[in-house]
Amino acid sequence: MDILFAAAQPGQDGGGFLAFLPFILIMAILYFFMIRPQTKKQKEKEKMLSELKKGDKVISSGGIFGTVSGFKNSGRSIILKVDKNTNLTLNKTAIAGLAGKVSDTDFEGKS
């Protein structure tokens, strides 16, 4: 009976907004330290992929270095010249970046 009496007393509503303040702060921290940098990096990669041109030296997410020698399928596929007699056709999304500007973190999370 004491439990019902304690729950029914006025003035003890649990804090309202202050109860949610830690969750709001955690979400703000997640946004500024994880979500925002990731979207910025994704936009930079999309820009790099859209600006690829013939002759650019690139590296694929599998670690293959080569030179862009052409495009197929309305620019969705890339013909990558690896050696004198070796050309590979890769999906544009398989390009990790330009050969001189790729870091180890660009390869993380790839399947």
C-alpha positions in Angstrom: 0.0 0.0 0.0 2.9 2.3 0.7 4.0 1.9 -3.0 0.7 3.1 -4.3 0.7 6.0 -1.9 4.2 7.1 -2.8 3.5 6.9 -6.6 0.3 9.0 -6.2 1.9 12.0 -4.4 2.0 15.2 -6.3 5.2 17.0 -7.2 7.2 13.9 -7.9 6.9 13.7 -11.7 10.5 12.4 -12.3 12.2 15.5 -13.6 10.6 15.9 -17.1 13.2 17.3 -19.5 16.1 16.8 -17.2 15.5 13.0 -17.3 16.1 13.1 -21.1 19.1 15.5 -21.0 21.8 12.8 -20.8 20.3 11.0 -23.9 20.1 14.2 -25.8 23.8 15.0 -25.0 24.8 11.5 -26.1 23.0 11.9 -29.4 24.7 15.2 -30.0 28.1 13.8 -29.3 27.4 10.8 -31.6 26.4 13.2 -34.4 29.4 15.5 -34.1 32.0 12.8 -33.7 30.7 10.0 -35.8 27.9 10.8 -38.2 28.9 14.2 -39.5 32.6 13.2 -40.3 31.4 10.1 -42.1 28.9 12.0 -44.3 31.6 14.5 -45.1 34.0 11.8 -46.1 31.3 10.1 -48.2 30.6 13.3 -50.1 34.4 13.8 -50.8 34.6 10.2 -52.2 31.5 10.8 -54.4 33.1 14.0 -55.7 36.4 12.2 -56.4 34.5 9.4 -58.3 32.5 11.8 -60.4 35.7 13.7 -61.3 37.7 10.7 -62.4 39.2 11.0 -65.9 41.3 9.0 -68.3 44.9 8.8 -67.1 44.2 9.1 -63.4 46.2 6.6 -61.2 43.9 4.9 -58.8 43.8 2.1 -56.3 40.8 -0.3 -55.9 39.4 -1.4 -52.6 41.1 -4.8 -53.3 44.5 -3.1 -53.4 45.0 -3.1 -57.2 46.9 -0.1 -58.6 46.2 1.0 -62.1 45.5 3.8 -64.5 42.1 4.6 -65.8 42.0 3.9 -69.5 38.3 4.3 -70.2 34.7 4.1 -69.0 31.8 1.7 -69.8 28.1 1.5 -69.1 27.5 5.3 -69.1 30.4 5.8 -66.7 29.4 3.2 -64.1 32.3 0.9 -64.9 35.9 1.8 -65.3 38.5 0.1 -67.5 41.6 -0.1 -65.4 45.0 -0.6 -67.1 47.1 -2.6 -64.7 50.0 -3.7 -67.0 50.8 -3.4 -70.7 48.5 -6.3 -71.7 46.2 -6.4 -68.7 43.0 -4.4 -68.5 40.4 -4.9 -65.8 36.8 -3.7 -65.8 35.7 -2.6 -62.3 32.6 -1.0 -60.9 33.2 2.6 -60.2 32.3 2.1 -56.5 35.3 -0.4 -56.2 37.7 2.5 -56.5 39.1 3.5 -53.1 40.8 6.7 -54.2 43.6 8.3 -56.2 46.8 6.3 -55.8 48.8 9.0 -53.9 45.9 10.1 -51.6 44.6 6.8 -50.1 45.1 6.0 -46.4 44.6 2.7 -44.6 41.3 3.8 -43.2 39.8 4.0 -46.7 40.1 0.2 -46.9 38.4 -0.5 -43.5 34.9 -1.9 -43.6 35.1 -3.1 -47.2 33.7 -6.5 -48.0 
